[in-house]
Amino acid sequence: MNALSVPGVSVNNVPINIVPNSFSFKMGKGEITVRSASSGGGSSKSVHTEDAEMKIGEMKFEMYVTEETLNLFSQWKKNIGTNAVSAVQPASTPLSGSFMSCITDSDFKASADGTVEMIFQGDPLSDNF
């Protein structure tokens, strides 16, 4: 089994150059809260509830600050809820997110090795990986 370490990332079917080892994601399966309910006589049972508000897929990565990055960021911000983001490990099925928005007002670090983090959120991610 190979570790997910060098994914190729595309936004709206355009391959993106990212900073190595900067890609991360959340599947968007939501969180489950476990509470204790009293059953009387000193006993209890666990109660499990699903938080639908947390069912948000997320993909984030860093890019080097270039003129191209600034232009892409501007496009992605305008495409509210319509960006498609995918990541693929060589020889595997892509992990994909749809109906995504670039949620950050990114902090661009203008320097020789300046980077900027891009965060996309939307529908839960595919289970393809």
C-alpha positions in Angstrom: 0.0 0.0 0.0 1.4 3.4 -0.9 1.0 6.5 1.3 -0.8 9.5 -0.1 2.2 11.8 -0.4 2.5 13.4 -3.8 -1.0 14.0 -5.1 -1.6 16.0 -8.3 -4.1 18.7 -7.6 -6.6 20.2 -10.1 -9.1 23.0 -9.7 -11.8 23.2 -12.3 -9.9 20.6 -14.4 -6.7 22.8 -14.5 -3.6 21.2 -12.9 -2.2 23.3 -10.1 1.4 23.5 -8.9 1.4 23.2 -5.1 4.1 23.3 -2.4 5.3 19.7 -1.7 3.8 18.1 1.4 1.2 20.9 1.8 -2.0 19.1 0.7 -4.5 18.0 3.3 -8.2 17.2 3.3 -11.3 16.4 5.4 -13.7 13.9 4.0 -16.8 15.7 5.4 -18.4 12.7 7.0 -19.4 14.9 10.0 -18.8 14.4 13.7 -20.6 12.1 16.0 -21.3 13.2 19.6 -21.6 10.5 22.2 -23.4 11.3 25.4 -24.5 9.3 28.4 -28.2 8.8 29.2 -29.3 7.7 32.6 -31.2 4.4 32.6 -32.0 4.6 36.3 -30.5 2.6 39.2 -27.1 4.0 38.5 -26.8 2.5 35.0 -26.4 4.5 31.8 -26.5 3.9 28.0 -24.6 5.8 25.4 -26.6 8.0 22.9 -24.9 8.8 19.6 -26.0 11.8 17.5 -24.7 12.9 14.1 -23.9 16.6 13.6 -25.0 17.3 10.0 -23.6 20.9 10.2 -20.1 19.4 10.1 -20.6 17.4 6.9 -18.4 19.7 4.9 -15.6 18.4 2.6 -12.4 20.3 2.7 -9.2 20.4 0.6 -6.3 22.7 1.3 -2.8 23.2 0.0 -0.1 25.9 -0.3 1.0 27.5 -3.5 4.0 29.8 -4.2 3.1 33.4 -4.6 3.2 34.2 -8.3 1.2 36.4 -10.7 -0.5 33.2 -11.9 -1.5 32.3 -8.3 -3.0 35.7 -7.8 -5.1 35.3 -11.0 -6.2 31.8 -10.1 -7.2 32.9 -6.5 -9.3 35.8 -8.0 -11.1 33.3 -10.3 -11.7 30.8 -7.5 -13.1 33.4 -5.2 -15.7 34.5 -7.8 -16.8 30.8 -8.4 -18.8 30.6 -5.1 -20.0 27.1 -4.7 -19.0 26.0 -8.2 -15.4 25.0 -8.0 -14.4 21.4 -8.5 -11.2 20.3 -6.8 -9.5 16.9 -7.3 -6.4 15.2 -6.0 -4.9 12.1 -7.5 -2.1 9.9 -6.3 -0.3 8.3 -9.3 -2.1 5.1 -10.3 -5.2 5.7 -8.2 -8.7 7.0 -8.5 -9.0 10.7 -7.7 -10.4 12.2 -4.5 -12.8 14.8 -5.6 -14.9 17.6 -4.1 -17.7 19.4 -5.9 -19.7 22.6 -5.3 -16.7 24.0 -3.5 -15.8 27.6 -2.5 -12.4 29.0 -1.8 -13.2 30.2 1.7 -10.1 32.1 2.7 -9.1 35.7 2.3 -5.6 34.4 1.9 -2.5 36.0 3.4 0.0 36.3 0.5 3.6 36.3 1.8 5.6 38.3 -0.7 9.1 36.9 -0.5 11.6 34.8 -2.5 10.0 31.6 -1.0 6.6 33.1 -0.1 3.6 30.8 0.0 -0.1 31.1 0.4 -2.6 28.6 1.7 -5.8 27.9 -0.3 -8.7 26.3 1.5 -11.7 25.0 -0.4 -14.9 23.7 1.3 -18.1 22.2 -0.1 -20.0 18.9 -0.4 -18.5 15.9 1.3 -15.6 14.4 -0.7 -15.9 11.3 -2.8 -15.0 8.0 -1.2 -12.7 7.0 -4.2 -9.4 7.0 -2.4 
